[in-house]
Amino acid sequence: MDVQLVLGLILYFGYSPYITFNMSNPEERFWSVEHLLLMVLAIAAAHIGKVIAKKSEDAPVKFRFQAIFFTITLVLMLVGIPWSRV
């Protein structure tokens, strides 16, 4: 996920023709703000879940936190995919 974040940021700031920061157009707002925000939040949730699970010594607690945070990560990533815009 970290490599994906770095590649995404390189594309976002360096090569993306969609980034215009025009907030009146919903499609341009999605690519300029919403997609980036949702993907960064998904990566943050995955890292939080990983850290909490590593620090936990009790196996059921570890797996519960992994399931919760990785489900949050999956939901954020699915919401951030431009399904209707493809």
C-alpha positions in Angstrom: 0.0 0.0 0.0 2.9 2.3 0.6 4.2 1.8 -2.9 0.8 2.4 -4.3 0.5 5.7 -2.2 3.9 6.9 -3.6 3.0 6.1 -7.2 -0.5 7.7 -6.7 1.0 10.9 -5.3 3.5 11.0 -8.2 0.7 10.7 -10.7 -1.5 13.1 -8.8 1.0 15.9 -8.6 3.1 15.2 -11.7 1.2 13.7 -14.5 -2.6 13.9 -14.0 -4.7 15.8 -16.5 -7.7 15.5 -14.2 -6.4 17.7 -11.4 -7.7 21.3 -12.0 -9.2 22.1 -8.6 -12.4 23.3 -10.2 -14.9 22.6 -7.3 -18.0 23.5 -9.4 -17.6 20.5 -11.6 -18.5 17.3 -9.7 -16.2 15.1 -11.8 -13.2 17.3 -11.4 -13.9 17.7 -7.7 -14.0 13.9 -7.3 -10.5 13.5 -8.9 -9.0 16.6 -7.2 -10.3 16.1 -3.7 -12.5 13.1 -2.9 -10.4 10.3 -4.5 -7.2 11.5 -2.9 -8.7 12.0 0.5 -10.5 8.6 0.5 -7.3 6.7 -0.6 -5.1 8.4 2.0 -7.7 7.6 4.7 -7.8 4.0 3.6 -4.0 3.7 3.9 -4.1 5.4 7.3 -6.8 2.9 8.5 -4.7 0.0 7.2 -1.6 1.2 9.1 -3.6 1.8 12.3 -5.0 -1.7 12.1 -1.6 -3.2 11.6 0.0 -1.3 14.4 -2.8 -2.1 16.9 -2.7 -5.8 15.9 1.0 -6.0 16.3 0.9 -4.5 19.8 -1.9 -6.8 21.0 -0.8 -10.0 22.6 -4.2 -11.6 22.8 -5.0 -13.4 19.5 -8.8 -12.8 19.5 -8.3 -9.1 20.1 -5.6 -9.0 17.4 -7.8 -10.6 14.8 -10.8 -8.5 15.8 -8.9 -5.2 15.3 -7.5 -6.5 12.0 -11.0 -7.4 10.8 -12.4 -4.0 11.8 -9.7 -1.8 10.4 -9.1 -3.8 7.2 -12.9 -3.8 6.5 -12.8 0.0 7.0 -9.9 0.1 4.6 -11.8 -2.0 2.0 -14.9 0.2 2.2 -13.0 3.4 1.9 -11.1 2.0 -1.2 -14.4 0.8 -2.8 -16.0 4.2 -2.2 -13.0 6.0 -3.7 -13.1 4.0 -6.9 -14.8 5.9 -9.7 -17.4 3.3 -10.5 -19.8 5.5 -12.4 -17.1 7.5 -14.0 -15.3 4.7 -15.8 
